[in-house]
Amino acid sequence: MTQAKGPEKRTVGGKPRKRNAERSRQLILETALKHFAAKGYDGARIDDIVAETKLSKNLLYHYFGSKEELFVAVLDILNTENLYRGAHIKKSKKIRSIYDPLFVDLNNVLERGKKTGEFRGNIDAVQLYISLSSLIYHYLSNGHTLSVVLKQDLMTKANLAARLKHVTDMVLRFCLPPELLGKA
């Protein structure tokens, strides 16, 4: 590593690397999105995120403060991107690398289920994903405010387990062929 002057900090391949706060922040967000999507909030690790970005943990905490604030920022960047009609996300190759394998896997599961007769054959993976995502995201993203409005803590372990069972039952009833519905 060489001594940096001005905006240059490190060398990469013998060439000085310039600091770019927005690029670093965006890299952290995109990498965090991938980790949170794959492993959930509890499974994602800050050490893994910084290792993949090749940025320092201090920089991540400088931008986001905590793992929870990073998670909220990831959710915010997705919500804000919808206001821009997906203009920025269209440029990201990383987002496609997250979703493409998901749909390959989902289509494989649906195809196997169709072949074994456990799932009906006309299930659109995109529609199923959007429905499943909606059933889960709305509950979790609005859980605390809904808890106040509905006068019950929706975020307790018992209520989260009940939600998971409800979503599972709904999705299975959608996927099962009519002849198996009575057995579910």
Sequence and secondary structure as in RCSB ss.txt:
>XXXX:A:sequence
MTQAKGPEKRTVGGKPRKRNAERSRQLILETALKHFAAKGYDGARIDDIVAETKLSKNLLYHYFGSKEELFVAVL
DILNTENLYRGAHIKKSKKIRSIYDPLFVDLNNVLERGKKTGEFRGNIDAVQLYISLSSLIYHYLSNGHTLSVVL
KQDLMTKANLAARLKHVTDMVLRFCLPPELLGKA
>XXXX:A:secstr
     TTEEEEETTEEEE  HHHHHHHHHHHHHHHHHHHHHHH  HHHHHHHHT  HHHHHHHHSSHHHHHHHHH
HHHHHHHHTTTTTGGG HHHHHHHHHHHHHHHHHHHHHHHHTSS S   HHHHHHHHHHHHHHHHHTHHHHHHHH
TS TTSHHHHHHHHHHHHHHHHHHHS HHHHTT 
